[in-house]
Amino acid sequence: MLDNILFFFRKALWIFFILIISFFAFYYIIRPLQPILSYTFLVLLVSTFFYVTSSFFYAISVRLGSVSAAKFINGYMIVSITKLLIYLVFLLIFLFLYKQYIKSFLLIFIINYIAYTIFEITLVVKTLKNLQKSQTNSK
């Protein structure tokens, strides 16, 4: 499982840096009323949260897919619901604590969610296809 987490870390590193750079470019284009230090904290916190949680859920999904197709479907549904609940708790806690930065937080959260979800699903599908091919070749 640790190998899968490290694999995702390596593959998703470029998304992490592109998102952080684009958020800072966005900051300097629109010049929000939010101080740069709190914006930096916000960007790094949300981006790191998605980077770490997506790698963990990727590793679980690949592990489920290596067992059997029936267990993967049920397990992936449980993983998806768990992931959504964790994201919702994170969202609610942060919105409760930092009400003054709600617009920038929601924008950063939604963009990170979409980017990491697309990347995670794409990587899971590719990994499981390669795993399935290697299992059929070994038989």
C-alpha positions as CSV (number, residue, x, y, z in Angstrom):
1,M,0.0,0.0,0.0
2,L,2.9,2.4,0.7
3,D,4.2,1.7,-2.8
4,N,0.9,2.9,-4.2
5,I,0.9,6.0,-2.1
6,L,4.4,6.9,-3.2
7,F,3.5,6.2,-6.8
8,F,0.5,8.6,-6.6
9,F,2.8,11.2,-4.8
10,R,5.2,11.1,-7.8
11,K,2.5,11.2,-10.4
12,A,0.4,13.9,-8.8
13,L,3.3,16.2,-7.9
14,W,3.0,18.2,-11.1
15,I,-0.7,18.8,-10.5
16,F,0.1,20.0,-6.9
17,F,2.6,22.6,-8.2
18,I,0.5,23.7,-11.2
19,L,-2.5,24.3,-8.9
20,I,-0.4,26.3,-6.4
21,I,1.2,28.4,-9.1
22,S,-2.2,29.1,-10.8
23,F,-3.8,30.1,-7.4
24,F,-1.0,32.6,-6.8
25,A,-1.3,34.0,-10.4
26,F,-5.1,34.3,-9.7
27,Y,-4.4,36.2,-6.5
28,Y,-2.2,38.7,-8.3
29,I,-4.7,39.1,-11.2
30,I,-7.8,39.8,-9.1
31,R,-6.2,41.3,-5.9
32,P,-8.7,40.1,-3.4
33,L,-9.3,41.8,-0.1
34,Q,-7.6,38.9,1.6
35,P,-4.1,39.4,2.9
36,I,-1.4,37.3,1.1
37,L,-0.3,35.4,4.2
38,S,-3.8,34.1,4.9
39,Y,-4.3,33.3,1.2
40,T,-1.0,31.4,1.1
41,F,-2.0,29.4,4.2
42,L,-5.4,28.7,2.6
43,V,-3.9,27.5,-0.7
44,L,-1.2,25.3,0.9
45,L,-3.6,23.8,3.4
46,V,-6.3,22.9,0.9
47,S,-3.8,21.7,-1.8
48,T,-1.8,19.6,0.6
49,F,-5.0,18.1,2.1
50,F,-6.2,17.0,-1.4
51,Y,-2.7,15.8,-2.3
52,V,-2.4,13.5,0.7
53,T,-6.0,12.3,0.9
54,S,-6.2,11.5,-2.8
55,S,-3.0,9.4,-2.6
56,F,-4.4,7.5,0.3
57,F,-7.7,6.8,-1.4
58,Y,-5.9,5.9,-4.6
59,A,-3.8,3.3,-2.7
60,I,-7.0,1.8,-1.2
61,S,-8.7,1.7,-4.6
62,V,-5.9,-0.1,-6.2
63,R,-5.6,-2.6,-3.4
64,L,-9.4,-3.3,-3.7
65,G,-9.0,-3.7,-7.4
66,S,-6.3,-6.3,-7.1
67,V,-8.5,-8.6,-5.0
68,S,-11.6,-9.2,-7.2
69,A,-14.0,-7.3,-9.3
70,A,-17.0,-7.9,-7.0
71,K,-15.1,-6.7,-3.9
72,F,-13.8,-3.7,-5.9
73,I,-17.2,-2.4,-6.7
74,N,-18.5,-2.6,-3.2
75,G,-15.3,-1.4,-1.7
76,Y,-15.0,1.5,-4.1
77,M,-18.5,2.7,-3.2
78,I,-17.6,2.7,0.5
79,V,-14.3,4.5,-0.3
80,S,-16.1,7.1,-2.3
81,I,-18.7,7.8,0.4
82,T,-16.0,7.9,3.0
83,K,-14.0,10.4,0.9
84,L,-17.0,12.6,0.4
85,L,-17.8,12.6,4.1
86,I,-14.2,13.5,5.0
87,Y,-14.2,16.3,2.4
88,L,-17.5,17.6,3.7
89,V,-16.2,17.6,7.3
90,F,-13.1,19.5,6.2
91,L,-15.2,21.9,4.3
92,L,-17.6,22.6,7.1
93,I,-14.9,23.0,9.7
94,F,-12.9,25.4,7.6
95,L,-16.0,27.4,6.7
96,F,-17.0,27.7,10.3
97,L,-13.5,28.8,11.4
98,Y,-12.8,31.2,8.5
99,K,-16.1,32.8,7.4
100,Q,-14.4,35.9,6.1
101,Y,-12.5,33.9,3.4
102,I,-15.5,31.9,2.2
103,K,-15.3,32.9,-1.5
104,S,-11.6,32.2,-2.0
105,F,-11.8,29.0,0.0
106,L,-14.7,27.6,-1.9
107,L,-13.0,28.4,-5.2
108,I,-9.8,26.8,-4.2
109,F,-11.6,23.8,-2.7
110,I,-13.7,23.2,-5.8
111,I,-10.8,23.5,-8.2
112,N,-8.7,21.1,-6.1
113,Y,-11.6,18.6,-5.8
114,I,-12.2,18.5,-9.5
115,A,-8.5,18.3,-10.5
116,Y,-7.6,15.6,-8.0
117,T,-10.8,13.6,-8.6
118,I,-10.2,13.5,-12.3
119,F,-6.5,12.6,-11.8
120,E,-7.3,9.9,-9.2
121,I,-9.9,8.2,-11.3
122,T,-7.8,8.3,-14.4
123,L,-4.8,6.8,-12.6
124,V,-6.9,4.1,-10.9
125,V,-8.4,3.0,-14.2
126,K,-4.9,2.9,-15.9
127,T,-3.4,1.0,-13.0
128,L,-6.2,-1.5,-12.8
129,K,-6.1,-2.1,-16.6
130,N,-2.4,-2.8,-16.3
131,L,-2.9,-5.1,-13.4
132,Q,-5.6,-7.0,-15.2
133,K,-3.4,-7.4,-18.3
134,S,-0.5,-8.7,-16.2
135,Q,-2.8,-11.1,-14.4
136,T,-4.2,-12.5,-17.7
137,N,-0.6,-12.7,-19.2
138,S,0.6,-14.7,-16.2
139,K,-2.1,-17.4,-16.6
